[in-house]
Amino acid sequence: MIDSTLTHAASRRLTLGVGALIGLCTLGASILLAVAVGAVSIPLPTVVGVLVGKLMPGMVEATWTTGASAIVWEIRFPRALLAALVGAGLGLVGAALQAVTRNPLADPHLLGISSGAAFGAILALLHTGLFLGLLTVPLLAFAGALVAAMLVVGVAQLAGATSADRLVLAGVAVSFIVMAGANVLIFLGDPRATHTVVFWMLGGLGLAQWAHLIWPLAVLVPTGLWLWLRAPEMNAMTVGDETAATLGIAPARFRLQVFVAGALITGVMVAFSGIIGFVGLMMPHIVRLVMGGNNARVLPFSALFGAIFLIWADIVARVVMAPEDMPIGVVTGLIGGVFFVGLLARRRM
């Protein structure tokens, strides 16, 4: 019996290791393809050569033009990396929120966190100016996301909405209110800048730069690690607050901590990519179908799947209307809306 259990555990670890290896290889291949395709196609050998030449100078002989090198290194590679970071962050936050709210429909977009982040970013872009330099937009976006998360919790408590379903309804209500405030900020802003802000609100990665990548990376890694280390508590929360309390967890305080961590990640991601919905909704469900319900696996694989998904969504956004970029939020919204309807139908059965 013991030998059978050990064999099963070893088999499960092997499966997870193989799955992670396949996922990472898919992520790498997706990044290379994202750099290669676009209004001006660049052969994959050239892409690899430019990247190797930049990362390890002197390793390869440059047989490509300066223009091709600039497109690969200065434009498309940072954009692909930003897509991976944003997708990973949104997928991770969605998995965490679904665990602590015990609602499979929870994600940063539906709970109003993305709307709060957009409000803060719009306030910085149109009204306050970059008074803290490049940090201004992500800091105000985080502040807006945090305030929105606190409003959701406050509205739920005020209305006695203790169930997970009602918490999501409170998030939807707060999202509408916050977005109304964001629209007022746009209406009162400089008309010459509002077009750019409106396009940014639809989601886009076209402004990705190397200098921008440090901020989402610096937030995602430590905060994501903290969420992953709290996976056992999330597993207990999925059973119910009473069960979690018997295990020594303070459900309300832990849920608040996860909301703050989710607001931090979402705020920074929205600051650099605009509002991109449904990534946090879809990825955890797909991961649970493949990896099971243990959040120690769901959280990292939701991040991995989210990174791959958003890279491919960005490829579609760049190719379908080339040479123009379609807002990536349109692509994720279309796919996510269909997924959301299917999820509702599945829950009804």
Secondary structure, 3 states (H helix, E strand, C coil): CHHHHHHHHHHHHHHHHHHHHHHHHHHHHHHHHHHHCCCCCCCHHHHHHHHHHHHCCCCCCCCCCHHHHHHHHHHHHHHHHHHHHHHHHHHHHHHHHHHHHCCCCCCCCCCCHHHHHHHHHHHHHHHHCCCCHHHHHHHHHHHHHHHHHHHHHHHHHHCCCCCHHHHHHHHHHHHHHHHHHHHHHHHHCCHHHHHHHHHHHCCCCCCCCHHHHHHHHHHHHHHHHHHHHCHHHHHHHHHCHHHHHHCCCCHHHHHHHHHHHHHHHHHHHHHHHCCCCCHHHHHHHHHHHHHCCCHHHHHHHHHHHHHHHHHHHHHHHHHCCCCCCCCHHHHHHHHHHHHHHHHHHHHHC
